[in-house]
C-alpha cells in the first residue's frame, strides 16, 4: 500500500495530473487555464445596480459629520 495519495485529475482535460505541471497534466493544459484567467473566463458575474440604489446603500465615510 502506498502512502502517496492518488493524483487528482487535471481540471482542464481530466487526465491524471503530472507532478511537474501540477495540478495539470501538461504545460498545454496549464496554458489553457492561464488564458481563461487572463481573458476573464473565470470572472464572477455581477449584477449592476442603478446609481440611485448605489447612493442609498453606499457606506458612510468615517469621522465627524459635516455641518450643514
Secondary structure, 3 states (H helix, E strand, C coil): CCCCCCCCECCCCCCECCHHHCCCCCHHHHHHHHHHHHCCCCCCCCCCCCHHHHHHHCCCCCCCCCCC
